[in-house]
Amino acid sequence: MTSPDDPQPVNDPYWYDYLTKGDPMERRVRRVFTHIPRGPRCKICAAPFGGPGAPFMRAIGKRPSDKNPAMCNSCFVHIAKHRGGAEIEASFLFADIRGSTALAEGMSPSEFRALVDRFYVAASTAVFDHDGGVDKFVGDEIVAFFFPLVTGARHAAKAIEAATAILRGTGHDDPGGPWVPVGAGVATGTAWVGAVGDERRMDITALGDPVNTTARLAAVARAGEVLVTLEAAEAAGLDRDLETRDLELKGKQSPTRVVSLTVGPVAAPAG
């Protein structure tokens, strides 16, 4: 028997099966949870922590964990019991508010917080509606993942659909323009996914080059634009005639070929 301090295998067979195959009943339950209002939700099973469904969730043990409030008690216990992870093919989405420094300068701290909270709600709703999971919120950015566990083989398509839904949800196709400017990036590739931390606090996250690439894409995407790596575009079955371009991304040794998808008028590049 391993102790909590023993190193965990890089490619744990349990985690590989869990993340790539999952359980049909688990997927059905998760889809039910996503239709019960409202967030915040468990990042693993999507159980709502607020709204009319919260009392029922608490009755079945799905309340925010004391050790990680982003997960429910039952999901935290599950991943704590099965510590480890595996390298899998998955898709990743980063979306953030463009020009947030200038926006914050023109409003009170409370007003800016309300704007960011509204963005969090719109973005996380789009992610959950497309079978993704919210890894974390960082400042004015959402980080999300799409695993075969829930999406099956369509994780790239789901990530792209969620990204464009975030842009629509923030008003980029509205006649009056967006209520907050957002740009996004999507990439697909092999990453290590699993549980990190110890018995005091544990989380599920993803690590690897596709994750870093997605972050870089989101950082350079214009308001109203989703930058999608060519690998993700091909995996999602996007039109092969879509225009591609090569980007020099910070920290990357070679150019990254991307497809640009837009929702509404796209802001001109800064500078």
C-alpha positions as a Markdown table, in Angstrom:
| # | Residue | x | y | z |
|---|---|---|---|---|
| 1 | Met | 0.0 | 0.0 | 0.0 |
| 2 | Thr | 1.3 | 3.5 | -0.9 |
| 3 | Ser | 1.3 | 6.3 | 1.6 |
| 4 | Pro | 0.2 | 9.9 | 0.8 |
| 5 | Asp | 3.9 | 10.8 | 0.6 |
| 6 | Asp | 4.8 | 8.2 | -2.0 |
| 7 | Pro | 5.5 | 9.5 | -5.5 |
| 8 | Gln | 2.5 | 8.8 | -7.8 |
| 9 | Pro | 3.0 | 7.2 | -11.3 |
| 10 | Val | 3.1 | 9.5 | -14.2 |
| 11 | Asn | 0.7 | 7.3 | -16.1 |
| 12 | Asp | -1.6 | 5.7 | -13.6 |
| 13 | Pro | -3.8 | 3.1 | -15.4 |
| 14 | Tyr | -6.8 | 4.0 | -13.2 |
| 15 | Trp | -6.6 | 7.7 | -14.1 |
| 16 | Tyr | -6.0 | 6.9 | -17.8 |
| 17 | Asp | -9.2 | 4.8 | -17.9 |
| 18 | Tyr | -11.1 | 7.3 | -15.7 |
| 19 | Leu | -10.2 | 10.3 | -17.9 |
| 20 | Thr | -10.5 | 8.7 | -21.3 |
| 21 | Lys | -13.4 | 6.2 | -20.8 |
| 22 | Gly | -15.3 | 7.4 | -17.7 |
| 23 | Asp | -18.5 | 5.9 | -16.8 |
| 24 | Pro | -21.8 | 6.3 | -18.8 |
| 25 | Met | -23.8 | 6.8 | -15.6 |
| 26 | Glu | -21.4 | 9.5 | -14.4 |
| 27 | Arg | -21.8 | 11.4 | -17.7 |
| 28 | Arg | -25.6 | 11.2 | -17.5 |
| 29 | Val | -25.6 | 12.5 | -13.9 |
| 30 | Arg | -23.3 | 15.3 | -14.9 |
| 31 | Arg | -25.6 | 16.4 | -17.7 |
| 32 | Val | -28.5 | 16.4 | -15.3 |
| 33 | Phe | -26.6 | 18.6 | -12.8 |
| 34 | Thr | -25.7 | 21.2 | -15.5 |
| 35 | His | -29.4 | 21.8 | -16.1 |
| 36 | Ile | -30.1 | 22.5 | -12.4 |
| 37 | Pro | -29.5 | 26.2 | -11.7 |
| 38 | Arg | -27.2 | 27.6 | -10.6 |
| 39 | Gly | -23.4 | 28.2 | -10.2 |
| 40 | Pro | -20.9 | 28.1 | -8.7 |
| 41 | Arg | -20.5 | 24.3 | -9.4 |
| 42 | Cys | -18.2 | 21.5 | -8.6 |
| 43 | Lys | -15.4 | 21.5 | -11.2 |
| 44 | Ile | -15.6 | 17.7 | -11.6 |
| 45 | Cys | -19.3 | 16.7 | -11.5 |
| 46 | Ala | -21.0 | 20.1 | -12.1 |
| 47 | Ala | -23.2 | 19.8 | -9.0 |
| 48 | Pro | -24.6 | 23.3 | -8.2 |
| 49 | Phe | -23.7 | 24.8 | -4.8 |
| 50 | Gly | -26.4 | 27.4 | -4.9 |
| 51 | Gly | -29.9 | 27.9 | -6.1 |
| 52 | Pro | -32.9 | 25.6 | -5.7 |
| 53 | Gly | -30.9 | 22.4 | -6.3 |
| 54 | Ala | -28.4 | 23.1 | -3.5 |
| 55 | Pro | -30.4 | 21.5 | -0.6 |
| 56 | Phe | -30.7 | 18.3 | -2.6 |
| 57 | Met | -27.0 | 18.4 | -3.5 |
| 58 | Arg | -26.1 | 18.8 | 0.2 |
| 59 | Ala | -28.4 | 15.9 | 1.1 |
| 60 | Ile | -26.4 | 13.6 | -1.2 |
| 61 | Gly | -23.0 | 14.9 | 0.0 |
| 62 | Lys | -22.3 | 17.4 | -2.7 |
| 63 | Arg | -21.4 | 20.5 | -0.9 |
| 64 | Pro | -18.2 | 22.6 | -1.3 |
| 65 | Ser | -15.3 | 20.7 | 0.2 |
| 66 | Asp | -13.6 | 22.3 | 3.1 |
| 67 | Lys | -10.2 | 21.4 | 1.5 |
| 68 | Asn | -11.1 | 22.7 | -1.9 |
| 69 | Pro | -14.3 | 24.7 | -2.3 |
| 70 | Ala | -14.1 | 24.3 | -6.1 |
| 71 | Met | -15.0 | 20.7 | -5.7 |
| 72 | Cys | -17.8 | 18.9 | -3.8 |
| 73 | Asn | -17.0 | 16.7 | -0.9 |
| 74 | Ser | -17.7 | 13.4 | -2.8 |
| 75 | Cys | -15.5 | 14.3 | -5.7 |
| 76 | Phe | -12.7 | 15.5 | -3.5 |
| 77 | Val | -12.8 | 12.2 | -1.5 |
| 78 | His | -12.7 | 10.3 | -4.8 |
| 79 | Ile | -9.6 | 12.0 | -6.2 |
| 80 | Ala | -7.9 | 12.0 | -2.8 |
| 81 | Lys | -8.4 | 8.2 | -2.7 |
| 82 | His | -7.1 | 7.8 | -6.2 |
| 83 | Arg | -4.1 | 10.2 | -6.3 |
| 84 | Gly | -2.2 | 10.3 | -9.5 |
| 85 | Gly | -2.8 | 11.2 | -13.2 |
| 86 | Ala | -2.1 | 10.2 | -16.7 |
| 87 | Glu | -1.1 | 11.7 | -20.1 |
| 88 | Ile | -4.1 | 11.9 | -22.3 |
| 89 | Glu | -5.3 | 13.7 | -25.4 |
| 90 | Ala | -7.4 | 16.7 | -24.4 |
| 91 | Ser | -8.4 | 20.2 | -25.3 |
| 92 | Phe | -8.0 | 23.4 | -23.5 |
| 93 | Leu | -9.6 | 26.9 | -23.5 |
| 94 | Phe | -8.4 | 30.1 | -22.0 |
| 95 | Ala | -10.5 | 33.3 | -22.4 |
| 96 | Asp | -9.8 | 36.7 | -20.8 |
| 97 | Ile | -11.0 | 40.3 | -20.7 |
| 98 | Arg | -9.0 | 42.4 | -23.2 |
| 99 | Gly | -7.8 | 45.8 | -21.9 |
| 100 | Ser | -8.8 | 45.1 | -18.3 |
| 101 | Thr | -6.3 | 47.6 | -16.9 |
| 102 | Ala | -7.9 | 50.4 | -18.9 |
| 103 | Leu | -11.4 | 49.2 | -17.9 |
| 104 | Ala | -10.5 | 49.1 | -14.2 |
| 105 | Glu | -9.1 | 52.6 | -14.4 |
| 106 | Gly | -12.4 | 54.0 | -15.6 |
| 107 | Met | -14.6 | 52.5 | -12.8 |
| 108 | Ser | -14.6 | 51.9 | -9.1 |
| 109 | Pro | -13.1 | 48.7 | -7.7 |
| 110 | Ser | -16.6 | 47.4 | -6.8 |
| 111 | Glu | -17.9 | 48.1 | -10.3 |
| 112 | Phe | -14.9 | 46.3 | -11.8 |
| 113 | Arg | -15.4 | 43.3 | -9.5 |
| 114 | Ala | -19.1 | 43.2 | -10.6 |
| 115 | Leu | -18.0 | 43.2 | -14.2 |
| 116 | Val | -15.5 | 40.4 | -13.7 |
| 117 | Asp | -18.0 | 38.4 | -11.7 |
| 118 | Arg | -20.5 | 38.7 | -14.6 |
| 119 | Phe | -17.8 | 37.5 | -17.0 |
| 120 | Tyr | -17.1 | 34.5 | -14.7 |
| 121 | Val | -20.7 | 33.5 | -14.8 |
| 122 | Ala | -21.1 | 33.9 | -18.5 |
| 123 | Ala | -17.9 | 32.1 | -19.3 |
| 124 | Ser | -18.4 | 29.2 | -16.8 |
| 125 | Thr | -21.9 | 28.7 | -18.1 |
| 126 | Ala | -20.6 | 28.3 | -21.6 |
| 127 | Val | -18.0 | 25.8 | -20.5 |
| 128 | Phe | -20.4 | 23.6 | -18.5 |
| 129 | Asp | -23.0 | 23.8 | -21.3 |
| 130 | His | -20.4 | 22.3 | -23.6 |
| 131 | Asp | -19.4 | 19.5 | -21.2 |
| 132 | Gly | -16.1 | 21.2 | -20.1 |
| 133 | Gly | -14.7 | 21.7 | -16.7 |
| 134 | Val | -13.4 | 25.0 | -15.2 |
| 135 | Asp | -9.9 | 24.5 | -14.0 |
| 136 | Lys | -9.6 | 28.0 | -12.4 |
| 137 | Phe | -10.2 | 31.7 | -12.6 |
| 138 | Val | -7.0 | 33.8 | -12.7 |
| 139 | Gly | -7.6 | 37.5 | -12.4 |
| 140 | Asp | -9.8 | 38.3 | -15.4 |
| 141 | Glu | -9.3 | 35.0 | -17.2 |
| 142 | Ile | -11.0 | 31.6 | -17.2 |
| 143 | Val | -9.1 | 28.4 | -17.7 |
| 144 | Ala | -11.1 | 25.3 | -18.8 |
| 145 | Phe | -10.4 | 21.8 | -20.0 |
| 146 | Phe | -12.3 | 19.3 | -22.1 |
| 147 | Phe | -11.6 | 15.6 | -21.5 |
| 148 | Pro | -12.8 | 12.4 | -23.2 |
| 149 | Leu | -14.3 | 11.5 | -19.8 |
| 150 | Val | -17.3 | 13.7 | -20.6 |
| 151 | Thr | -17.0 | 14.9 | -24.2 |
| 152 | Gly | -15.8 | 11.6 | -25.8 |
| 153 | Ala | -13.8 | 12.1 | -29.0 |
| 154 | Arg | -15.4 | 15.6 | -29.6 |
| 155 | His | -13.3 | 17.4 | -26.9 |
| 156 | Ala | -11.7 | 19.8 | -29.5 |
| 157 | Ala | -15.1 | 20.7 | -31.1 |
| 158 | Lys | -16.6 | 21.2 | -27.7 |
| 159 | Ala | -13.8 | 23.5 | -26.6 |
| 160 | Ile | -14.2 | 25.6 | -29.8 |
| 161 | Glu | -18.0 | 25.8 | -29.4 |
| 162 | Ala | -17.6 | 26.9 | -25.8 |
| 163 | Ala | -15.1 | 29.6 | -26.8 |
| 164 | Thr | -17.4 | 31.1 | -29.4 |
| 165 | Ala | -20.3 | 30.8 | -26.9 |
| 166 | Ile | -18.3 | 32.9 | -24.4 |
| 167 | Leu | -17.9 | 35.6 | -27.0 |
| 168 | Arg | -21.6 | 35.5 | -27.8 |
| 169 | Gly | -22.4 | 35.4 | -24.1 |
| 170 | Thr | -20.4 | 38.6 | -23.6 |
| 171 | Gly | -22.3 | 40.4 | -26.4 |
| 172 | His | -19.8 | 40.3 | -29.2 |
| 173 | Asp | -22.5 | 39.7 | -31.8 |
| 174 | Asp | -24.9 | 42.3 | -30.3 |
| 175 | Pro | -25.6 | 45.4 | -32.4 |
| 176 | Gly | -24.3 | 47.6 | -29.6 |
| 177 | Gly | -21.1 | 45.6 | -29.2 |
| 178 | Pro | -19.9 | 43.6 | -26.2 |
| 179 | Trp | -20.5 | 44.5 | -22.6 |
| 180 | Val | -17.0 | 43.4 | -22.0 |
| 181 | Pro | -14.3 | 42.7 | -24.6 |
| 182 | Val | -13.0 | 39.1 | -24.6 |
| 183 | Gly | -10.4 | 37.1 | -26.6 |
| 184 | Ala | -9.8 | 33.4 | -26.4 |
| 185 | Gly | -7.5 | 30.6 | -27.3 |
| 186 | Val | -8.0 | 26.8 | -27.9 |
| 187 | Ala | -5.5 | 24.1 | -28.3 |
| 188 | Thr | -5.5 | 20.3 | -28.4 |
| 189 | Gly | -2.7 | 17.9 | -27.5 |
| 190 | Thr | -1.3 | 15.4 | -25.0 |
| 191 | Ala | -1.1 | 16.8 | -21.5 |
| 192 | Trp | -0.7 | 15.3 | -18.0 |
| 193 | Val | -4.1 | 15.5 | -16.2 |
| 194 | Gly | -4.6 | 14.4 | -12.6 |
| 195 | Ala | -4.7 | 15.2 | -9.0 |
| 196 | Val | -2.0 | 17.5 | -7.5 |
| 197 | Gly | -1.5 | 18.5 | -3.8 |
| 198 | Asp | -1.7 | 16.6 | -0.6 |
| 199 | Glu | -4.2 | 15.5 | 2.0 |
| 200 | Arg | -4.6 | 19.1 | 3.2 |
| 201 | Arg | -5.6 | 20.5 | -0.2 |
| 202 | Met | -5.9 | 18.7 | -3.5 |
| 203 | Asp | -7.0 | 19.8 | -7.0 |
| 204 | Ile | -7.3 | 18.3 | -10.5 |
| 205 | Thr | -5.4 | 20.2 | -13.1 |
| 206 | Ala | -3.6 | 19.8 | -16.5 |
| 207 | Leu | 0.0 | 20.4 | -17.3 |
| 208 | Gly | 2.0 | 20.4 | -20.5 |
| 209 | Asp | 2.7 | 22.2 | -23.7 |
| 210 | Pro | -0.9 | 22.4 | -25.0 |
| 211 | Val | -1.9 | 24.2 | -21.8 |
| 212 | Asn | 0.9 | 26.7 | -22.2 |
| 213 | Thr | 0.1 | 27.2 | -25.9 |
| 214 | Thr | -3.5 | 27.9 | -25.1 |
| 215 | Ala | -2.5 | 30.6 | -22.6 |
| 216 | Arg | -0.3 | 32.3 | -25.1 |
| 217 | Leu | -3.0 | 32.2 | -27.8 |
| 218 | Ala | -5.5 | 33.8 | -25.4 |
| 219 | Ala | -3.0 | 36.5 | -24.5 |
| 220 | Val | -2.7 | 37.7 | -28.2 |
| 221 | Ala | -6.3 | 37.1 | -29.4 |
| 222 | Arg | -8.1 | 40.3 | -30.2 |
| 223 | Ala | -11.5 | 41.1 | -28.7 |
| 224 | Gly | -14.1 | 39.0 | -30.5 |
| 225 | Glu | -11.5 | 36.5 | -31.7 |
| 226 | Val | -10.8 | 32.8 | -30.9 |
| 227 | Leu | -7.4 | 31.6 | -32.0 |
| 228 | Val | -7.4 | 27.8 | -32.5 |
| 229 | Thr | -4.3 | 25.7 | -33.2 |
| 230 | Leu | -4.3 | 23.9 | -36.4 |
| 231 | Glu | -4.3 | 20.6 | -34.5 |
| 232 | Ala | -7.5 | 21.5 | -32.6 |
| 233 | Ala | -9.1 | 22.8 | -35.8 |
| 234 | Glu | -8.4 | 19.6 | -37.6 |
| 235 | Ala | -9.6 | 17.5 | -34.7 |
| 236 | Ala | -12.8 | 19.5 | -34.5 |
| 237 | Gly | -13.4 | 19.0 | -38.3 |
| 238 | Leu | -13.4 | 22.7 | -39.1 |
| 239 | Asp | -13.5 | 23.8 | -42.7 |
| 240 | Arg | -10.1 | 23.1 | -44.3 |
| 241 | Asp | -10.5 | 26.2 | -46.4 |
| 242 | Leu | -10.4 | 28.5 | -43.3 |
| 243 | Glu | -7.5 | 30.9 | -43.5 |
| 244 | Thr | -4.5 | 30.0 | -41.3 |
| 245 | Arg | -1.6 | 32.1 | -40.2 |
| 246 | Asp | 1.6 | 31.5 | -38.2 |
| 247 | Leu | 2.1 | 33.3 | -34.9 |
| 248 | Glu | 5.3 | 33.8 | -33.0 |
| 249 | Leu | 4.3 | 33.1 | -29.4 |
| 250 | Lys | 6.3 | 34.0 | -26.4 |
| 251 | Gly | 8.4 | 31.2 | -25.2 |
| 252 | Lys | 7.8 | 29.0 | -28.2 |
| 253 | Gln | 10.8 | 28.1 | -30.4 |
| 254 | Ser | 8.7 | 27.5 | -33.6 |
| 255 | Pro | 5.8 | 29.5 | -35.1 |
| 256 | Thr | 2.3 | 28.2 | -34.1 |
| 257 | Arg | -0.1 | 27.8 | -37.0 |
| 258 | Val | -3.6 | 28.9 | -36.1 |
| 259 | Val | -7.1 | 29.4 | -37.4 |
| 260 | Ser | -8.9 | 32.6 | -36.4 |
| 261 | Leu | -12.6 | 32.4 | -35.6 |
| 262 | Thr | -14.5 | 35.6 | -35.0 |
| 263 | Val | -17.8 | 36.6 | -33.4 |
| 264 | Gly | -19.0 | 40.1 | -34.5 |
| 265 | Pro | -16.7 | 42.9 | -35.4 |
| 266 | Val | -13.1 | 42.2 | -34.2 |
| 267 | Ala | -11.1 | 44.9 | -32.5 |
| 268 | Ala | -8.0 | 46.1 | -34.3 |
| 269 | Pro | -4.6 | 44.9 | -32.9 |
| 270 | Ala | -3.3 | 47.1 | -30.1 |
| 271 | Gly | -0.6 | 49.5 | -31.0 |
